[in-house]
Amino acid sequence: MKANSELIKANGLIYPDLSYRIMSVLFKVHNQLGPNFQEKYYQRAIEIEFKAEHISFNRERMVPLKYGGESIGRYFIDFVIGDKGF
């Protein structure tokens, strides 16, 4: 997603309030779980916190992966927040 210059706010963030809310969730999950678990457990905990914080999201969105204009596969994005980027 290309940033519209009108959307860029404090500290160069496009959605500063939402960005800070997301970072708060991520820090909370990391602080509670620590650094030694598999990714799937962090994803589950993040999902719980996003729901608790009323942050709308979609999990595991598939996007096509291209190189030089040709399809080379697909990629799964862990979280898409609200309708941002799609």
N, C-alpha and C positions, 0 to 999 in steps of 0.2 A: 504494500500500500504506500503510495506516495503522499507525503505530508503536504497539505495545503498551507501556504504561509500564513493564512488567516487563522489556522487552527493552532499554530505553535504558540505556546504560552510560557509560563515561568520555567526556567532551567531548560528550555528547549523541548519540553514534554508536550505532546499533542493533547493528551487528556490528563492533566496533572492530578486532579482529584481522584480519578479512577486509578491512575498509576500508583498513587500513594496507598490507596485502599488495597490494591493487589499486593504491593510490597509488604504491607502490614500482615496480610494473610501468609505470605511466603515465609517471612521471618518467624511468625508465630508457629507455623508447622515445623520449621527447622529447629527452633528453640525447644519445642516439646519432644520431637522425635530424635534429634541429633543427626549425626552424619553417616550412620552405618547401615541404613536399610536399602533395599532395592527400590528402584524408581516407582514401581507400581504402588508401594505403600505411601510414598509422598503424594502421588497423584490422588489416591483415595482420600487422604487427609485434607489435601487442598480442596477437593470437591466438597467435603463436609464443611469446611470453613467458608467457601464461596457461597454455599447455600445459607449458612448462618448469617453471613454479611449481606445477603440479598444481592449478590453480584451475579448477573445472568451470564451463562457460559454454555458452550457446547464442547463435548469431549471427543477427542480422537477424530477430527475432521480430516478426510483424505483430500490431498491436493496433488495434482499431476506435477511431476518433476520433469523439467525440460532442460536440454542443453543444446545450444546452437539451433534452437527452434524445433528440435526433435524430442519426442517423448523418450525418456530413459527409465521411467518407472513412476512410482507414486511415493508420497511421503505422508505420514500421519502427524498432524499437529496435536500436541497434548491437549491444549485448551484454546478455544477461540472465545474471547470475552465479548458478550453481547453480539452485536452485528458488526463489530469492528473488523475490517479487512475482508469481508465477504459480501 
